[in-house]
Amino acid sequence: MSGRKFGRLPNWWARSSWLVNNVRSNEIGGGIASMKCLLALSVLIDFHSRTASVSFTGMERLTGLSRPMIVKGVAKLEKDGLIKIDREMFVNSYELTVQPNDDRWAKVPVDTIRKKLNTISNRGMAPFVALKLYLTIISLRYQSNNTVKVTHETLRSYTGVQPNQIRFGLDVLYCSRLIHLQPKEDRESNIYEIIGL
């Protein structure tokens, strides 16, 4: 078990349409790799400095990705401005970036991600959609709540995912025990519990 209950993931990118414009379905493998690497770094970083030094072997264990896909994933995150990489040392150091006008962040459940991230497949549309939805759900969580009440339409607007794909992505998250669907209060919104927070 980790000493921390949650990691700190700056999430300005959720409000700048990164998941819609830069993580596209015509590059599913690279998209899965970049999202898995982002989640992995969020549970490894120092809470205050937003930096972590981690080997490729450590990233492979945590994400279930191959080394070439980790290279591809972190390269995309760096190109899109979500991370900075210091390659001066034997092991790379990664820093999650923030924006001057947006320093908000998402809580990421450390032990849950450490145990479950590598169980999500690295191929296919359903895992791709699942990771987009998970990043959105943790970004929409408010203050000390471990639940998020949200409509499919809101999830679609943050992710660019087609309506008929949302259910398949959610099924991956349920099976991986990353989120739990709570009973509905109304006909429009679902309540998702983020497991581990």
Short mmCIF file of the C-alpha atoms (twelve columns), coordinates in Angstrom:
data_MODEL
# 
_entry.id   MODEL 
# 
loop_
_atom_site.group_PDB 
_atom_site.id 
_atom_site.type_symbol 
_atom_site.label_atom_id 
_atom_site.label_alt_id 
_atom_site.label_comp_id 
_atom_site.label_asym_id 
_atom_site.label_seq_id 
_atom_site.Cartn_x 
_atom_site.Cartn_y 
_atom_site.Cartn_z 
_atom_site.pdbx_PDB_model_num 
ATOM 1   C CA . MET A 1   0.000   0.000  0.000   1 
ATOM 2   C CA . SER A 2   1.115   3.535  -0.718  1 
ATOM 3   C CA . GLY A 3   1.523   6.120  2.037   1 
ATOM 4   C CA . ARG A 4   -0.857  8.496  0.256   1 
ATOM 5   C CA . LYS A 5   -4.538  7.962  -0.398  1 
ATOM 6   C CA . PHE A 6   -4.626  10.129 -3.518  1 
ATOM 7   C CA . GLY A 7   -2.363  11.674 -6.111  1 
ATOM 8   C CA . ARG A 8   -2.656  15.192 -7.438  1 
ATOM 9   C CA . LEU A 9   -3.312  15.532 -11.182 1 
ATOM 10  C CA . PRO A 10  -3.425  19.068 -12.615 1 
ATOM 11  C CA . ASN A 11  -6.430  18.978 -14.933 1 
ATOM 12  C CA . TRP A 12  -6.435  22.224 -16.923 1 
ATOM 13  C CA . TRP A 13  -6.438  20.039 -20.040 1 
ATOM 14  C CA . ALA A 14  -9.974  18.831 -19.186 1 
ATOM 15  C CA . ARG A 15  -11.226 22.394 -19.676 1 
ATOM 16  C CA . SER A 16  -9.159  23.020 -22.808 1 
ATOM 17  C CA . SER A 17  -10.695 20.132 -24.803 1 
ATOM 18  C CA . TRP A 18  -7.485  18.049 -24.890 1 
ATOM 19  C CA . LEU A 19  -9.485  14.810 -24.697 1 
ATOM 20  C CA . VAL A 20  -11.668 15.951 -27.616 1 
ATOM 21  C CA . ASN A 21  -9.091  17.550 -29.909 1 
ATOM 22  C CA . ASN A 22  -5.832  15.729 -29.166 1 
ATOM 23  C CA . VAL A 23  -6.793  12.214 -28.048 1 
ATOM 24  C CA . ARG A 24  -8.534  10.988 -31.178 1 
ATOM 25  C CA . SER A 25  -9.948  7.646  -32.202 1 
ATOM 26  C CA . ASN A 26  -7.749  7.463  -35.316 1 
ATOM 27  C CA . GLU A 27  -4.781  6.880  -32.948 1 
ATOM 28  C CA . ILE A 28  -6.282  4.581  -30.324 1 
ATOM 29  C CA . GLY A 29  -2.992  2.959  -29.263 1 
ATOM 30  C CA . GLY A 30  -1.211  6.266  -28.750 1 
ATOM 31  C CA . GLY A 31  -4.243  7.681  -26.969 1 
ATOM 32  C CA . ILE A 32  -4.446  4.755  -24.550 1 
ATOM 33  C CA . ALA A 33  -0.701  5.012  -23.918 1 
ATOM 34  C CA . SER A 34  -0.806  8.750  -23.209 1 
ATOM 35  C CA . MET A 35  -3.797  8.483  -20.854 1 
ATOM 36  C CA . LYS A 36  -2.315  5.513  -18.973 1 
ATOM 37  C CA . CYS A 37  1.019   7.333  -18.624 1 
ATOM 38  C CA . LEU A 38  -0.767  10.450 -17.339 1 
ATOM 39  C CA . LEU A 39  -2.614  8.438  -14.677 1 
ATOM 40  C CA . ALA A 40  0.558   6.558  -13.718 1 
ATOM 41  C CA . LEU A 41  2.543   9.773  -13.287 1 
ATOM 42  C CA . SER A 42  -0.252  11.286 -11.200 1 
ATOM 43  C CA . VAL A 43  0.152   8.587  -8.527  1 
ATOM 44  C CA . LEU A 44  3.964   8.692  -8.614  1 
ATOM 45  C CA . ILE A 45  4.603   12.434 -8.397  1 
ATOM 46  C CA . ASP A 46  5.541   14.378 -5.301  1 
ATOM 47  C CA . PHE A 47  2.367   16.092 -4.103  1 
ATOM 48  C CA . HIS A 48  3.874   19.600 -4.006  1 
ATOM 49  C CA . SER A 49  6.562   19.675 -6.715  1 
ATOM 50  C CA . ARG A 50  4.439   17.691 -9.223  1 
ATOM 51  C CA . THR A 51  7.582   15.754 -10.264 1 
ATOM 52  C CA . ALA A 52  8.523   12.081 -10.273 1 
ATOM 53  C CA . SER A 53  11.576  10.127 -11.339 1 
ATOM 54  C CA . VAL A 54  10.554  6.749  -12.683 1 
ATOM 55  C CA . SER A 55  12.182  4.119  -14.883 1 
ATOM 56  C CA . PHE A 56  10.585  2.587  -17.946 1 
ATOM 57  C CA . THR A 57  10.384  -0.691 -16.018 1 
ATOM 58  C CA . GLY A 58  8.395   1.039  -13.274 1 
ATOM 59  C CA . MET A 59  6.038   2.535  -15.849 1 
ATOM 60  C CA . GLU A 60  5.658   -0.842 -17.576 1 
ATOM 61  C CA . ARG A 61  4.636   -2.508 -14.299 1 
ATOM 62  C CA . LEU A 62  2.152   0.220  -13.417 1 
ATOM 63  C CA . THR A 63  0.530   0.675  -16.839 1 
ATOM 64  C CA . GLY A 64  0.838   -2.731 -18.502 1 
ATOM 65  C CA . LEU A 65  2.224   -0.923 -21.561 1 
ATOM 66  C CA . SER A 66  5.265   -2.044 -23.549 1 
ATOM 67  C CA . ARG A 67  8.359   0.172  -23.498 1 
ATOM 68  C CA . PRO A 68  7.750   1.482  -27.062 1 
ATOM 69  C CA . MET A 69  4.186   2.457  -26.112 1 
ATOM 70  C CA . ILE A 70  5.397   4.231  -22.961 1 
ATOM 71  C CA . VAL A 71  7.842   6.195  -25.112 1 
ATOM 72  C CA . LYS A 72  4.969   7.059  -27.453 1 
ATOM 73  C CA . GLY A 73  2.639   7.985  -24.583 1 
ATOM 74  C CA . VAL A 74  5.043   10.305 -22.762 1 
ATOM 75  C CA . ALA A 75  6.130   11.867 -26.076 1 
ATOM 76  C CA . LYS A 76  2.506   12.789 -26.783 1 
ATOM 77  C CA . LEU A 77  2.027   14.209 -23.281 1 
ATOM 78  C CA . GLU A 78  5.196   16.279 -23.695 1 
ATOM 79  C CA . LYS A 79  4.229   17.494 -27.178 1 
ATOM 80  C CA . ASP A 80  0.757   18.485 -25.954 1 
ATOM 81  C CA . GLY A 81  2.230   20.365 -22.976 1 
ATOM 82  C CA . LEU A 82  0.841   18.168 -20.173 1 
ATOM 83  C CA . ILE A 83  4.292   17.187 -18.911 1 
ATOM 84  C CA . LYS A 84  7.891   18.381 -18.986 1 
ATOM 85  C CA . ILE A 85  10.667  15.781 -19.111 1 
ATOM 86  C CA . ASP A 86  14.152  16.191 -17.628 1 
ATOM 87  C CA . ARG A 87  16.424  13.710 -19.401 1 
ATOM 88  C CA . GLU A 88  19.645  14.794 -17.654 1 
ATOM 89  C CA . MET A 89  19.750  11.927 -15.148 1 
ATOM 90  C CA . PHE A 90  19.960  8.157  -15.620 1 
ATOM 91  C CA . VAL A 91  16.215  7.938  -14.913 1 
ATOM 92  C CA . ASN A 92  13.932  10.531 -16.513 1 
ATOM 93  C CA . SER A 93  12.149  13.021 -14.272 1 
ATOM 94  C CA . TYR A 94  8.613   14.043 -15.227 1 
ATOM 95  C CA . GLU A 95  6.748   17.174 -14.161 1 
ATOM 96  C CA . LEU A 96  2.998   17.596 -14.570 1 
ATOM 97  C CA . THR A 97  2.356   21.101 -15.874 1 
ATOM 98  C CA . VAL A 98  -0.110  23.719 -14.674 1 
ATOM 99  C CA . GLN A 99  -1.425  26.801 -16.442 1 
ATOM 100 C CA . PRO A 100 -1.007  30.306 -14.967 1 
ATOM 101 C CA . ASN A 101 -4.759  30.902 -14.989 1 
ATOM 102 C CA . ASP A 102 -5.853  27.356 -14.041 1 
ATOM 103 C CA . ASP A 103 -4.241  25.577 -11.101 1 
ATOM 104 C CA . ARG A 104 -7.110  23.192 -10.343 1 
ATOM 105 C CA . TRP A 105 -6.418  19.497 -9.988  1 
ATOM 106 C CA . ALA A 106 -8.097  16.104 -9.716  1 
ATOM 107 C CA . LYS A 107 -7.673  13.559 -6.940  1 
ATOM 108 C CA . VAL A 108 -6.463  10.214 -8.277  1 
ATOM 109 C CA . PRO A 109 -6.829  7.181  -5.963  1 
ATOM 110 C CA . VAL A 110 -3.260  5.935  -5.566  1 
ATOM 111 C CA . ASP A 111 -3.781  2.323  -4.510  1 
ATOM 112 C CA . THR A 112 -6.655  1.757  -6.928  1 
ATOM 113 C CA . ILE A 113 -4.630  3.001  -9.912  1 
ATOM 114 C CA . ARG A 114 -1.529  1.072  -8.808  1 
ATOM 115 C CA . LYS A 115 -3.549  -2.158 -8.687  1 
ATOM 116 C CA . LYS A 116 -6.012  -1.711 -11.546 1 
ATOM 117 C CA . LEU A 117 -4.501  0.462  -14.310 1 
ATOM 118 C CA . ASN A 118 -2.572  -2.424 -15.860 1 
ATOM 119 C CA . THR A 119 -5.766  -4.527 -16.035 1 
ATOM 120 C CA . ILE A 120 -7.222  -2.249 -18.720 1 
ATOM 121 C CA . SER A 121 -6.426  -3.510 -22.212 1 
ATOM 122 C CA . ASN A 122 -3.999  -1.518 -24.357 1 
ATOM 123 C CA . ARG A 123 -6.072  -2.117 -27.489 1 
ATOM 124 C CA . GLY A 124 -9.554  -1.413 -28.692 1 
ATOM 125 C CA . MET A 125 -12.188 1.279  -28.635 1 
ATOM 126 C CA . ALA A 126 -13.779 0.313  -25.282 1 
ATOM 127 C CA . PRO A 127 -10.557 0.770  -23.216 1 
ATOM 128 C CA . PHE A 128 -9.811  3.998  -25.129 1 
ATOM 129 C CA . VAL A 129 -13.265 5.357  -24.262 1 
ATOM 130 C CA . ALA A 130 -12.973 4.061  -20.679 1 
ATOM 131 C CA . LEU A 131 -9.788  6.026  -20.015 1 
ATOM 132 C CA . LYS A 132 -11.296 9.200  -21.490 1 
ATOM 133 C CA . LEU A 133 -14.355 8.790  -19.281 1 
ATOM 134 C CA . TYR A 134 -12.292 8.064  -16.159 1 
ATOM 135 C CA . LEU A 135 -10.112 11.146 -16.617 1 
ATOM 136 C CA . THR A 136 -13.268 13.216 -17.102 1 
ATOM 137 C CA . ILE A 137 -15.081 11.778 -14.091 1 
ATOM 138 C CA . ILE A 138 -12.146 12.373 -11.721 1 
ATOM 139 C CA . SER A 139 -11.789 15.898 -13.140 1 
ATOM 140 C CA . LEU A 140 -15.463 16.693 -12.489 1 
ATOM 141 C CA . ARG A 141 -15.346 15.513 -8.856  1 
ATOM 142 C CA . TYR A 142 -15.923 18.405 -6.444  1 
ATOM 143 C CA . GLN A 143 -14.080 19.027 -3.156  1 
ATOM 144 C CA . SER A 144 -14.319 16.138 -0.686  1 
ATOM 145 C CA . ASN A 145 -16.935 14.140 -2.617  1 
ATOM 146 C CA . ASN A 146 -16.008 10.727 -3.938  1 
ATOM 147 C CA . THR A 147 -19.011 10.749 -6.277  1 
ATOM 148 C CA . VAL A 148 -19.794 12.641 -9.460  1 
ATOM 149 C CA . LYS A 149 -23.313 13.260 -10.764 1 
ATOM 150 C CA . VAL A 150 -23.149 13.700 -14.519 1 
ATOM 151 C CA . THR A 151 -25.165 13.103 -17.683 1 
ATOM 152 C CA . HIS A 152 -23.976 11.172 -20.718 1 
ATOM 153 C CA . GLU A 153 -24.238 14.418 -22.682 1 
ATOM 154 C CA . THR A 154 -21.750 16.120 -20.351 1 
ATOM 155 C CA . LEU A 155 -19.376 13.162 -20.615 1 
ATOM 156 C CA . ARG A 156 -19.694 13.356 -24.379 1 
ATOM 157 C CA . SER A 157 -18.929 17.094 -24.455 1 
ATOM 158 C CA . TYR A 158 -15.728 16.616 -22.408 1 
ATOM 159 C CA . THR A 159 -14.502 13.566 -24.311 1 
ATOM 160 C CA . GLY A 160 -15.820 13.716 -27.865 1 
ATOM 161 C CA . VAL A 161 -16.996 10.105 -27.452 1 
ATOM 162 C CA . GLN A 162 -20.008 8.975  -29.467 1 
ATOM 163 C CA . PRO A 163 -23.151 8.272  -27.387 1 
ATOM 164 C CA . ASN A 164 -23.269 4.581  -28.355 1 
ATOM 165 C CA . GLN A 165 -19.669 4.075  -27.116 1 
ATOM 166 C CA . ILE A 166 -20.125 5.504  -23.607 1 
ATOM 167 C CA . ARG A 167 -21.761 2.367  -22.200 1 
ATOM 168 C CA . PHE A 168 -18.916 0.150  -23.447 1 
ATOM 169 C CA . GLY A 169 -16.324 2.436  -21.859 1 
ATOM 170 C CA . LEU A 170 -18.229 2.499  -18.574 1 
ATOM 171 C CA . ASP A 171 -18.425 -1.314 -18.615 1 
ATOM 172 C CA . VAL A 172 -14.605 -1.439 -18.715 1 
ATOM 173 C CA . LEU A 173 -14.422 0.908  -15.708 1 
ATOM 174 C CA . TYR A 174 -16.974 -1.165 -13.756 1 
ATOM 175 C CA . CYS A 175 -15.166 -4.440 -14.528 1 
ATOM 176 C CA . SER A 176 -11.797 -2.929 -13.586 1 
ATOM 177 C CA . ARG A 177 -13.294 -1.673 -10.292 1 
ATOM 178 C CA . LEU A 178 -12.308 1.932  -10.987 1 
ATOM 179 C CA . ILE A 179 -15.818 3.333  -10.635 1 
ATOM 180 C CA . HIS A 180 -19.127 2.145  -9.247  1 
ATOM 181 C CA . LEU A 181 -22.552 3.210  -10.506 1 
ATOM 182 C CA . GLN A 182 -24.838 4.339  -7.687  1 
ATOM 183 C CA . PRO A 183 -28.648 4.219  -7.843  1 
ATOM 184 C CA . LYS A 184 -30.171 7.031  -9.904  1 
ATOM 185 C CA . GLU A 185 -31.901 9.997  -8.312  1 
ATOM 186 C CA . ASP A 186 -33.377 11.219 -11.581 1 
ATOM 187 C CA . ARG A 187 -33.767 10.092 -15.176 1 
ATOM 188 C CA . GLU A 188 -31.055 12.304 -16.626 1 
ATOM 189 C CA . SER A 189 -27.924 11.965 -14.491 1 
ATOM 190 C CA . ASN A 190 -25.916 9.010  -13.258 1 
ATOM 191 C CA . ILE A 191 -23.935 9.057  -10.019 1 
ATOM 192 C CA . TYR A 192 -20.474 7.525  -10.299 1 
ATOM 193 C CA . GLU A 193 -18.434 6.637  -7.225  1 
ATOM 194 C CA . ILE A 194 -14.674 6.900  -7.722  1 
ATOM 195 C CA . ILE A 195 -13.368 3.780  -5.998  1 
ATOM 196 C CA . GLY A 196 -10.448 4.363  -3.654  1 
ATOM 197 C CA . LEU A 197 -11.061 7.994  -2.677  1 
# 
